[in-house]
Amino acid sequence: MWSVGTIFYEMAHKRPLFYGDSEIGQIFKIFRTLGTPTEQTWQGFQDLPSMKMSFPQWKVNGNENLRKACTNFDETGIDLLTQLVHLEPGKRISAKAALRHPYFAGL
């Protein structure tokens, strides 16, 4: 669903959501936008093999950074995108639930 979210954004804005010129650059862009994971935002993230506790700790105010990047979405589109790119995979919206999201009402 993460990929669906980034493609959803890119189709609407004609640019990548999390552009980075390297793997670490892309990870940092994700963390700058969504916040560096903590145990409160993603249980068990510290156990991931590539997670470094030395990563910079970016904090965000809700989805404010994502909202600023979404100039071509209304609030409903931003809500769907937020649920698609939730950092913790288990908390992302499912494909079935995404199809029932209000963004698609009337289609």
GROMACS elastic network, one bead per residue, 0.5 to 0.9 nm:
[ bonds ]
;  ai    aj funct       b0    kb
    1     5     6  0.62385   500
    1     6     6  0.87637   500
    1    84     6  0.56408   500
    1    85     6  0.72717   500
    1    89     6  0.85777   500
    1    92     6  0.71313   500
    1    93     6  0.73051   500
    1    94     6  0.70118   500
    1    95     6  0.69388   500
    2     5     6  0.51488   500
    2     6     6  0.64016   500
    2     7     6  0.87161   500
    2    84     6  0.55457   500
    2    86     6  0.76507   500
    2    87     6  0.86805   500
    2    89     6  0.81530   500
    2    92     6  0.78582   500
    3     6     6  0.51656   500
    3     7     6  0.60985   500
    3     8     6  0.83625   500
    3    84     6  0.82762   500
    3    85     6  0.80951   500
    4     7     6  0.51928   500
    4     8     6  0.59151   500
    4     9     6  0.86048   500
    4    81     6  0.89720   500
    4    84     6  0.71429   500
    4    85     6  0.85659   500
    5     9     6  0.62420   500
    5    10     6  0.86056   500
    5    80     6  0.81611   500
    5    81     6  0.55759   500
    5    82     6  0.81768   500
    5    83     6  0.83566   500
    5    85     6  0.58279   500
    6     9     6  0.51387   500
    6    10     6  0.61180   500
    6    11     6  0.86353   500
    6    16     6  0.70928   500
    6    17     6  0.60784   500
    6    18     6  0.78884   500
    6    81     6  0.80431   500
    6    84     6  0.82434   500
    6    85     6  0.74333   500
    7    11     6  0.59861   500
    7    12     6  0.85532   500
    7    16     6  0.78810   500
    7    17     6  0.84319   500
    8    11     6  0.54238   500
    8    12     6  0.65252   500
    8    13     6  0.87932   500
    8    81     6  0.75893   500
    9    12     6  0.53285   500
    9    13     6  0.60551   500
    9    14     6  0.79696   500
    9    15     6  0.79121   500
    9    16     6  0.72774   500
    9    17     6  0.63562   500
    9    70     6  0.77178   500
    9    72     6  0.88206   500
    9    73     6  0.86977   500
    9    81     6  0.73930   500
   10    13     6  0.51457   500
   10    14     6  0.50551   500
   10    15     6  0.50493   500
   10    16     6  0.51163   500
   10    17     6  0.63855   500
   11    14     6  0.55256   500
   11    15     6  0.76722   500
   11    16     6  0.87709   500
   12    15     6  0.83370   500
   12    70     6  0.87782   500
   12    72     6  0.63443   500
   12    73     6  0.77543   500
   13    16     6  0.78637   500
   13    17     6  0.84842   500
   13    70     6  0.77046   500
   13    71     6  0.77419   500
   13    72     6  0.64358   500
   13    73     6  0.89295   500
   15    18     6  0.89684   500
   15    19     6  0.82145   500
   16    19     6  0.54503   500
   17    29     6  0.88554   500
   17    30     6  0.85520   500
   17    66     6  0.89832   500
   17    69     6  0.78274   500
   18    26     6  0.60137   500
   18    27     6  0.80836   500
   18    28     6  0.88767   500
   18    29     6  0.56611   500
   18    30     6  0.58074   500
   18    33     6  0.82639   500
   19    22     6  0.88934   500
   19    25     6  0.78964   500
   19    26     6  0.58028   500
   19    29     6  0.69323   500
   19    30     6  0.86298   500
   20    23     6  0.69142   500
   20    24     6  0.76422   500
   20    27     6  0.76506   500
   20    28     6  0.80527   500
   20    29     6  0.66636   500
   21    24     6  0.83078   500
   21    25     6  0.58398   500
   21    26     6  0.68329   500
   22    26     6  0.61118   500
   22    27     6  0.85898   500
   23    26     6  0.52155   500
   23    27     6  0.62765   500
   23    28     6  0.86603   500
   24    28     6  0.60696   500
   24    29     6  0.85360   500
   25    28     6  0.51502   500
   25    29     6  0.62154   500
   25    30     6  0.87258   500
   26    29     6  0.50081   500
   26    30     6  0.62637   500
   26    31     6  0.86501   500
   27    30     6  0.50877   500
   27    31     6  0.62017   500
   27    32     6  0.85663   500
   28    32     6  0.59581   500
   28    33     6  0.85035   500
   28    36     6  0.83807   500
   28    55     6  0.82846   500
   28    56     6  0.80814   500
   28    58     6  0.89695   500
   29    32     6  0.50528   500
   29    33     6  0.61888   500
   29    34     6  0.85182   500
   30    33     6  0.52279   500
   30    34     6  0.58854   500
   30    35     6  0.74126   500
   30    36     6  0.81359   500
   30    87     6  0.89690   500
   31    34     6  0.51521   500
   31    37     6  0.75134   500
   31    56     6  0.85511   500
   31    57     6  0.80990   500
   31    58     6  0.63533   500
   31    59     6  0.83589   500
   32    35     6  0.54684   500
   32    36     6  0.70673   500
   32    57     6  0.86207   500
   32    58     6  0.56360   500
   32    59     6  0.76030   500
   32    60     6  0.77655   500
   32    65     6  0.81133   500
   33    36     6  0.87119   500
   33    58     6  0.83407   500
   33    59     6  0.88238   500
   33    60     6  0.73172   500
   33    63     6  0.81509   500
   33    64     6  0.84688   500
   33    65     6  0.53203   500
   33    66     6  0.60811   500
   33    69     6  0.88731   500
   34    37     6  0.83997   500
   34    58     6  0.82733   500
   34    59     6  0.79090   500
   34    60     6  0.64779   500
   34    62     6  0.83498   500
   34    63     6  0.69851   500
   34    64     6  0.88514   500
   34    65     6  0.71283   500
   34    66     6  0.71107   500
   34    85     6  0.87805   500
   34    86     6  0.81632   500
   34    87     6  0.74710   500
   35    38     6  0.86833   500
   35    57     6  0.74363   500
   35    60     6  0.52461   500
   35    61     6  0.86685   500
   35    87     6  0.88364   500
   36    41     6  0.87818   500
   36    55     6  0.79391   500
   36    56     6  0.73704   500
   36    57     6  0.53859   500
   36    58     6  0.51399   500
   36    59     6  0.64754   500
   36    60     6  0.85110   500
   37    40     6  0.78704   500
   37    41     6  0.57681   500
   37    42     6  0.59694   500
   37    43     6  0.88694   500
   37    45     6  0.70564   500
   37    46     6  0.87372   500
   37    57     6  0.81643   500
   37    58     6  0.86108   500
   37    59     6  0.88477   500
   37    87     6  0.74632   500
   37    88     6  0.85392   500
   38    41     6  0.52261   500
   38    42     6  0.59400   500
   38    43     6  0.75613   500
   38    44     6  0.88593   500
   38    45     6  0.72915   500
   38    46     6  0.80959   500
   38    57     6  0.89215   500
   39    42     6  0.52122   500
   39    44     6  0.65628   500
   39    45     6  0.67874   500
   39    46     6  0.76230   500
   40    43     6  0.63963   500
   41    45     6  0.88840   500
   41    87     6  0.78348   500
   41    88     6  0.73089   500
   42    45     6  0.56842   500
   42    46     6  0.88151   500
   42    87     6  0.70533   500
   42    88     6  0.51917   500
   42    89     6  0.86767   500
   42    91     6  0.89636   500
   43    46     6  0.80775   500
   43    88     6  0.78033   500
   44    47     6  0.55462   500
   44    48     6  0.73717   500
   45    48     6  0.54769   500
   45    51     6  0.72009   500
   45    88     6  0.82348   500
   46    49     6  0.82062   500
   46    50     6  0.89909   500
   46    51     6  0.61523   500
   46    52     6  0.77358   500
   46    53     6  0.74357   500
   47    50     6  0.86168   500
   47    51     6  0.73225   500
   48    51     6  0.54153   500
   48    52     6  0.87714   500
   49    52     6  0.84548   500
   51    54     6  0.86993   500
   51    55     6  0.80391   500
   52    55     6  0.56509   500
   53    56     6  0.82649   500
   53    57     6  0.89082   500
   54    57     6  0.83807   500
   55    58     6  0.89954   500
   60    63     6  0.70861   500
   60    64     6  0.71290   500
   60    65     6  0.71072   500
   61    64     6  0.57682   500
   61    65     6  0.77111   500
   62    65     6  0.80565   500
   62    66     6  0.88541   500
   63    66     6  0.52664   500
   63    67     6  0.60472   500
   63    68     6  0.87264   500
   63    78     6  0.88529   500
   63    82     6  0.72755   500
   64    68     6  0.62590   500
   64    69     6  0.88075   500
   65    68     6  0.51840   500
   65    69     6  0.65076   500
   65    70     6  0.89180   500
   66    69     6  0.51748   500
   66    70     6  0.63954   500
   66    78     6  0.77420   500
   66    81     6  0.87137   500
   66    82     6  0.75944   500
   67    70     6  0.52002   500
   67    71     6  0.76485   500
   67    73     6  0.86147   500
   67    75     6  0.84509   500
   67    78     6  0.64625   500
   67    82     6  0.88872   500
   68    71     6  0.67112   500
   69    72     6  0.86893   500
   70    73     6  0.54951   500
   70    74     6  0.81209   500
   70    77     6  0.85813   500
   70    78     6  0.68293   500
   71    74     6  0.80388   500
   72    77     6  0.87052   500
   73    76     6  0.74797   500
   73    77     6  0.50759   500
   73    78     6  0.59489   500
   74    77     6  0.53022   500
   74    78     6  0.62824   500
   74    79     6  0.86805   500
   75    78     6  0.50432   500
   75    79     6  0.60984   500
   75    80     6  0.86942   500
   76    79     6  0.50700   500
   76    80     6  0.63361   500
   76    81     6  0.86937   500
   76   101     6  0.85441   500
   76   102     6  0.68009   500
   76   103     6  0.54349   500
   77    80     6  0.51536   500
   77    81     6  0.61616   500
   77    82     6  0.85133   500
   77   102     6  0.87545   500
   77   103     6  0.58926   500
   78    81     6  0.50791   500
   78    82     6  0.59912   500
   78    83     6  0.86256   500
   79    82     6  0.50884   500
   79    83     6  0.63412   500
   79    84     6  0.87003   500
   79   103     6  0.85064   500
   80    83     6  0.52171   500
   80    84     6  0.62072   500
   80    85     6  0.88161   500
   80    93     6  0.83386   500
   80    98     6  0.72418   500
   80   101     6  0.70330   500
   80   102     6  0.84271   500
   80   103     6  0.70061   500
   81    85     6  0.61938   500
   81    86     6  0.84901   500
   82    85     6  0.54782   500
   82    86     6  0.60629   500
   82    92     6  0.86502   500
   83    86     6  0.53900   500
   83    91     6  0.79390   500
   83    92     6  0.54637   500
   83    93     6  0.53909   500
   83    94     6  0.89901   500
   83    98     6  0.85138   500
   84    92     6  0.55213   500
   84    93     6  0.56664   500
   84    94     6  0.81279   500
   84    98     6  0.80681   500
   85    88     6  0.85494   500
   85    89     6  0.83987   500
   85    92     6  0.66787   500
   85    93     6  0.85696   500
   86    89     6  0.67268   500
   86    90     6  0.87380   500
   86    91     6  0.65611   500
   86    92     6  0.52389   500
   86    93     6  0.81306   500
   87    90     6  0.88311   500
   87    91     6  0.78945   500
   87    92     6  0.76855   500
   88    91     6  0.55477   500
   88    92     6  0.68138   500
   89    92     6  0.54028   500
   89    93     6  0.88294   500
   90    93     6  0.84013   500
   91    94     6  0.87626   500
   93    96     6  0.82446   500
   93    97     6  0.61980   500
   93    98     6  0.61295   500
   94    97     6  0.51561   500
   94    98     6  0.59760   500
   94    99     6  0.86377   500
   95    99     6  0.62917   500
   95   100     6  0.88318   500
   96    99     6  0.53411   500
   96   100     6  0.67084   500
   97   100     6  0.50891   500
   97   101     6  0.63161   500
   98   102     6  0.86689   500
   98   103     6  0.86763   500
   98   104     6  0.85212   500
   99   102     6  0.84879   500
   99   103     6  0.85528   500
   99   104     6  0.67443   500
  100   103     6  0.82160   500
  100   104     6  0.69186   500
  100   105     6  0.76968   500
  101   104     6  0.59562   500
  101   105     6  0.72279   500
  102   106     6  0.86754   500
  103   106     6  0.86874   500
  104   107     6  0.57832   500
